[in-house]
């Protein structure tokens, strides 16, 4: 029994992440590392409400509903 990430899961995650624009990708990376919207906003010189809006769009593109799910996709894609 294998507990690793399958090549298919990696390919799917990479395809999903390829739909993200650079800002969404940056928010994904920071959020996957555990940063909150205010912290991400400060790093990107944006407000936390902008970060939340980007996360909503990003969740739709990745077909997820939580930051944890998005982080799993990012990890499978090799982004984080």
N, C-alpha and C positions, 0 to 999 in steps of 0.2 A: 504494500500500500504506500503510495507516494503522497507526501504532504507538501511538496513543492508547488510552485506556480507552473501551470502547464503552458506550453508555447501558445496555445489557443487563447488562454486568459490574458497572456502578455500582449498578444496581437490585438485583441479586442480593447484592452485598456489603452494601448498606444493609439488606436484609431479614435477612441473617444477623446483622448487628450489632444489629438491633432486638430480637433474642432475649436479649441480654445484660442482666443486672441492673446497677445502677450500680457496684457493686464490680468486677464483671468488666470493665466498660467502662473504669474507671480503670486496672486492671491492664493491659488491652490498650494503652491510651495510653502508660503508662510503659514497658511492655516494648517497644513499637514504637519508642520513642526510645532503646532500647539499655540501659536500666537492668536490673540483675540483681535477682533475687528479694529479696536482703537490702536493696538500695537501695529497691525498691518498698515493701517491708514497713516500712522506716523512715519513708518519706514518708506511709504510710497508718496508721502506729501499729499495725502488725501484725507478726507473726513471718514469717520467710521460708517456713516450712512452710505457713502459711495461704496465702501468695501462690502457692506451687506447687500447692496444692489448687484454688485459684480458676482457675489457668491450665489445669489438667486439665479442669475443667468447661467453661471457655471454649473450649478446643480442640474438645471434643465438640460444643458448640453451633455453632461456626463450621465444623465438619467439616474440621479441619486437624490436623496432627500436630506442627508446629513453631512456634516464635515468629515465624520469618521468614514463614511462610505466613499467620499471623494478622496480622502487620504489613501484608502485601500487601492483605489483605481490608480492614483499617482504612484504608489509603491510598485504596483504590478507593471506600470509603464516605465519604471526606472527613473522617474522624475525626482523622487525623494528617496 
